[in-house]
Amino acid sequence: EQTDKMMTHQRLLLVCIALLQWQLAFSLSSLAAVKTSSAWINDNVQVWEPSVKLVGKNNAFRVLIPFSSAGGSGCDVTVEWSDPQEGAEELVALCFEGKGQAGDAVEVLSESLRKFQSLVKMQEDGINTAATTSFKARIVATRGSQGTKCPRWHYDHVPMRYIQALVGPGCDYVVSENGVDRLFLNQADECETDRINKEMVDVTVADVRQGIEGEAVILRGVEGSDRPAVHKSPVLPWWQGRLIMTLDIAL
């Protein structure tokens, strides 16, 4: 009986937190118009500002977040695509099955897929553009620490990766070499992640940034750069919901 009461209180607390997050996001969206511009911060990191459809009450993706952190992960869907519209429609059909109205989800995703496809095809350095006819998209919904998929600083073994936070915070990424020890990256043991993270990236010196909700971060990997972008998942509190979409070239 006591356990049931604790679970009820946790559910009520999660509902209150979700309402507060929604109100904050809606208030911020009313203060200023959201742009959709993009810019390379350096040779290996580009940031796209969020669509207005991912701000506040417009964000249809919030229904995909699992209700409780104890309930594990929510949807985890992977689709291979070559046509952005068809890829977006398949993603939405799989993610929203049995979860109600998808709103503008297809429009939002098809725009992201189309922009990533165009960006890849425009690149010449480190990517075989003749082979970029097929792409992969993955959407994962989580709450709490289970949303920390990659807790350690690392770089990806791909030409280029797109990471977009459809709900919640985006990835942590480094935009300069100051404070970064690349000798440690992707070579350390699995244990003691916190200690090793401090040795890999000195956050008191390094320029570390975190993506915001709706924002997309495009990171060059080992196969696209000799200085691949360093990044990791953010540290999340137990109540934080997160929905991430990653896009890759299907090599």
Backbone torsions as a table, in degrees:
resi	resn	phi	psi	omega
1	GLU	NA	-42.1	178.9
2	GLN	-64.2	-38.1	178.0
3	THR	-63.4	-41.3	178.8
4	ASP	-62.4	-39.8	178.7
5	LYS	-65.3	-40.2	179.4
6	MET	-64.3	-41.5	178.8
7	MET	-65.4	-38.1	177.4
8	THR	-63.7	-44.0	178.7
9	HIS	-63.5	-38.3	179.1
10	GLN	-64.8	-41.3	179.2
11	ARG	-62.9	-43.7	179.4
12	LEU	-62.9	-39.2	179.0
13	LEU	-64.7	-41.9	178.2
14	LEU	-62.5	-39.5	177.9
15	VAL	-62.7	-44.8	179.6
16	CYS	-62.1	-42.9	179.9
17	ILE	-64.2	-42.5	179.7
18	ALA	-61.7	-40.6	178.5
19	LEU	-65.1	-41.5	178.6
20	LEU	-64.5	-40.4	178.1
21	GLN	-63.3	-41.8	179.9
22	TRP	-63.6	-45.2	-179.6
23	GLN	-63.0	-40.4	179.2
24	LEU	-64.6	-45.4	-179.8
25	ALA	-63.3	-39.6	179.9
26	PHE	-66.8	-38.9	178.7
27	SER	-64.5	-42.8	179.3
28	LEU	-64.5	-37.0	-178.9
29	SER	-68.4	-25.8	-179.2
30	SER	-83.2	-13.8	-178.8
31	LEU	-78.3	-32.7	-176.8
32	ALA	-154.2	151.9	176.6
33	ALA	-73.1	144.0	-179.4
34	VAL	-95.3	128.7	-179.2
35	LYS	-87.7	168.1	177.9
36	THR	-125.3	32.0	-178.6
37	SER	-80.4	167.4	178.1
38	SER	-141.9	156.6	179.7
39	ALA	-159.8	143.2	172.6
40	TRP	-77.6	122.0	175.8
41	ILE	-75.3	-39.0	172.6
42	ASN	-149.4	-165.2	-176.8
43	ASP	-67.2	-18.6	-171.7
44	ASN	-119.5	-4.2	-176.8
45	VAL	-133.0	126.8	173.3
46	GLN	-126.1	143.2	-179.0
47	VAL	-123.2	131.4	174.2
48	TRP	-108.7	128.7	178.8
49	GLU	-71.9	152.3	-171.9
50	PRO	-72.1	152.3	171.8
51	SER	-70.7	148.3	178.3
52	VAL	-61.8	-21.5	-179.2
53	LYS	-74.8	-5.8	177.5
54	LEU	-107.7	16.4	-177.4
55	VAL	-112.8	132.8	173.3
56	GLY	58.4	-134.8	-174.5
57	LYS	-67.6	-14.1	-179.1
58	ASN	-75.3	-14.4	-172.0
59	ASN	-79.8	100.9	-178.2
60	ALA	-72.6	-14.6	-172.8
61	PHE	-78.5	-10.2	-176.9
62	ARG	-62.4	-27.5	-178.3
63	VAL	-68.5	-12.6	-178.3
64	LEU	-86.1	-10.6	-179.5
65	ILE	-73.4	130.0	177.4
66	PRO	-60.2	144.8	-173.0
67	PHE	-66.4	-38.1	-175.7
68	SER	-126.5	143.8	175.8
69	SER	-65.7	-22.7	178.5
70	ALA	-77.0	-13.7	-176.3
71	GLY	-86.2	2.2	179.0
72	GLY	80.6	-160.7	-177.6
73	SER	-79.2	158.1	174.1
74	GLY	-92.0	-133.2	-178.5
75	CYS	-67.5	147.9	174.7
76	ASP	-143.6	97.5	-169.0
77	VAL	-123.9	134.5	176.0
78	THR	-125.9	133.3	-178.5
79	VAL	-133.2	137.1	171.8
80	GLU	-99.4	134.7	-173.0
81	TRP	-145.2	156.8	170.9
82	SER	-126.8	-27.3	175.2
83	ASP	-103.5	119.5	-175.1
84	PRO	-57.6	-40.4	-179.6
85	GLN	-65.2	-45.5	179.3
86	GLU	-66.2	-38.9	177.4
87	GLY	-62.5	-42.8	179.6
88	ALA	-65.0	-41.9	-179.8
89	GLU	-63.5	-39.6	179.0
90	GLU	-68.2	-41.5	177.6
91	LEU	-59.9	-46.9	-178.2
92	VAL	-65.6	-41.9	179.5
93	ALA	-59.6	-41.0	-178.8
94	LEU	-74.4	-41.2	-175.9
95	CYS	-73.7	-40.7	-172.3
96	PHE	-94.5	5.7	-179.5
97	GLU	-58.6	118.9	179.8
98	GLY	76.2	10.2	-176.6
99	LYS	-116.7	15.5	175.2
100	GLY	91.6	-159.3	-173.8
101	GLN	-71.3	137.1	-180.0
102	ALA	-92.0	-7.0	177.6
103	GLY	57.2	-127.9	-178.0
104	ASP	-92.8	19.2	-172.9
105	ALA	-59.4	-42.5	-179.2
106	VAL	-63.6	-42.8	179.5
107	GLU	-62.7	-43.1	-179.8
108	VAL	-63.9	-47.7	-177.0
109	LEU	-69.5	-40.2	-179.7
110	SER	-64.3	-34.6	176.4
111	GLU	-64.4	-44.2	179.4
112	SER	-64.3	-45.1	-179.6
113	LEU	-63.4	-40.4	-178.4
114	ARG	-66.9	-42.1	-179.1
115	LYS	-67.6	-39.1	178.4
116	PHE	-66.6	-43.4	178.2
117	GLN	-58.6	-44.6	179.5
118	SER	-65.0	-41.4	179.9
119	LEU	-61.7	-46.5	-179.4
120	VAL	-60.7	-43.9	-176.9
121	LYS	-68.5	-20.8	178.9
122	MET	-84.5	-16.3	-176.7
123	GLN	-78.9	142.6	180.0
124	GLU	-117.5	-28.7	-174.7
125	ASP	-87.5	119.1	171.1
126	GLY	82.1	0.3	-179.4
127	ILE	-128.6	131.1	175.9
128	ASN	-81.1	93.1	-173.9
129	THR	-64.4	-20.8	179.1
130	ALA	-69.1	-21.3	-176.9
131	ALA	-98.2	0.4	-174.1
132	THR	-92.8	57.4	176.8
133	THR	-100.2	-13.0	-178.2
134	SER	-130.2	142.5	-176.1
135	PHE	-134.0	161.4	176.2
136	LYS	-120.3	139.8	175.3
137	ALA	-126.2	136.1	177.0
138	ARG	-131.6	134.3	176.9
139	ILE	-122.4	128.0	-178.0
140	VAL	-130.8	129.8	178.3
141	ALA	-112.0	132.9	-178.4
142	THR	-146.4	171.0	170.0
143	ARG	-139.6	137.6	177.8
144	GLY	75.8	-152.0	-173.1
145	SER	-64.4	-19.9	178.3
146	GLN	-68.3	-13.5	175.2
147	GLY	-80.6	-6.0	178.2
148	THR	-89.3	80.4	-173.7
149	LYS	-74.6	-36.3	-177.2
150	CYS	-129.8	80.9	-172.9
151	PRO	-72.6	-14.4	-174.9
152	ARG	-103.7	143.4	174.7
153	TRP	-57.3	135.4	-177.9
154	HIS	-163.2	174.2	167.2
155	TYR	-127.6	158.0	-173.0
156	ASP	-93.8	148.1	178.8
157	HIS	-94.2	59.1	178.8
158	VAL	-140.2	165.5	175.3
159	PRO	-67.2	-44.2	-175.6
160	MET	-159.5	139.0	178.2
161	ARG	-130.0	138.1	178.2
162	TYR	-104.9	126.0	178.7
163	ILE	-126.4	117.4	-178.5
164	GLN	-124.9	129.1	175.2
165	ALA	-87.3	101.8	177.5
166	LEU	-74.5	-30.0	172.9
167	VAL	-141.5	136.2	176.8
168	GLY	83.7	-171.2	-176.4
169	PRO	-75.5	152.2	175.8
170	GLY	-86.3	-164.5	-178.2
171	CYS	-79.4	159.4	169.5
172	ASP	-86.6	135.2	-179.8
173	TYR	-143.4	154.4	-177.1
174	VAL	-107.7	134.6	-175.9
175	VAL	-112.7	8.7	175.1
176	SER	-146.0	165.9	179.5
177	GLU	-85.9	-12.5	179.9
178	ASN	-60.9	128.3	176.9
179	GLY	80.2	5.9	-178.4
180	VAL	-105.8	126.6	176.8
181	ASP	-106.2	96.9	-175.5
182	ARG	-72.0	-17.1	178.0
183	LEU	-64.8	-28.4	-179.4
184	PHE	-83.6	-27.1	-171.6
185	LEU	-61.3	133.4	178.3
186	ASN	59.6	17.9	-179.1
187	GLN	-126.7	-13.6	-174.5
188	ALA	-76.6	161.0	177.3
189	ASP	-68.0	164.8	-177.0
190	GLU	-72.1	-23.5	-175.3
191	CYS	-82.1	164.1	174.0
192	GLU	54.2	55.2	-177.8
193	THR	-60.2	-42.6	-177.4
194	ASP	-60.8	-46.5	-178.8
195	ARG	-64.7	-45.1	-178.0
196	ILE	-65.9	-37.4	177.2
197	ASN	-57.7	-39.4	-179.6
198	LYS	-66.7	-32.3	179.0
199	GLU	-79.0	-31.4	179.4
200	MET	-71.4	-46.3	-177.3
201	VAL	-133.7	117.4	176.5
202	ASP	-85.3	100.8	-173.6
203	VAL	-69.0	-13.3	176.8
204	THR	-77.5	-15.8	-178.8
205	VAL	-116.0	-41.3	-174.3
206	ALA	-69.8	151.4	174.8
207	ASP	-89.7	90.1	-177.2
208	VAL	-101.4	131.7	179.2
209	ARG	-128.2	162.0	178.8
210	GLN	-129.6	133.6	177.5
211	GLY	-66.8	147.7	178.1
212	ILE	-100.2	170.3	-179.3
213	GLU	-57.5	130.4	179.3
214	GLY	89.1	-20.6	-177.1
215	GLU	-77.9	142.5	176.7
216	ALA	-110.1	136.4	176.8
217	VAL	-117.0	125.4	179.2
218	ILE	-106.2	122.9	-172.6
219	LEU	-121.4	127.0	173.4
220	ARG	-75.3	138.7	178.8
221	GLY	-103.8	-167.8	-176.6
222	VAL	-60.1	-37.0	-176.7
223	GLU	-81.4	-0.1	179.7
224	GLY	-123.8	-3.0	-177.1
225	SER	-161.9	150.3	174.0
226	ASP	-85.2	-6.9	174.1
227	ARG	-131.1	69.7	-174.5
228	PRO	-61.1	153.7	-176.1
229	ALA	-68.8	133.4	-179.5
230	VAL	-94.9	131.1	-176.9
231	HIS	-158.8	172.8	176.1
232	LYS	-163.0	170.4	173.7
233	SER	-73.0	150.9	177.2
234	PRO	-75.2	158.7	172.1
235	VAL	-80.5	125.5	-173.3
236	LEU	-115.0	139.0	171.2
237	PRO	-70.5	164.4	-172.5
238	TRP	-62.6	-26.6	-175.0
239	TRP	-91.7	-9.0	-171.6
240	GLN	-74.0	121.5	173.9
241	GLY	-86.2	147.0	-177.5
242	ARG	-149.3	134.3	176.4
243	LEU	-131.1	116.7	-174.0
244	ILE	-117.3	137.0	170.3
245	MET	-115.7	129.8	174.4
246	THR	-115.6	142.8	178.0
247	LEU	-125.2	135.5	-179.8
248	ASP	-137.8	161.0	169.8
249	ILE	-78.3	130.3	179.2
250	ALA	-85.2	87.9	-176.8
251	LEU	-80.1	NA	NA
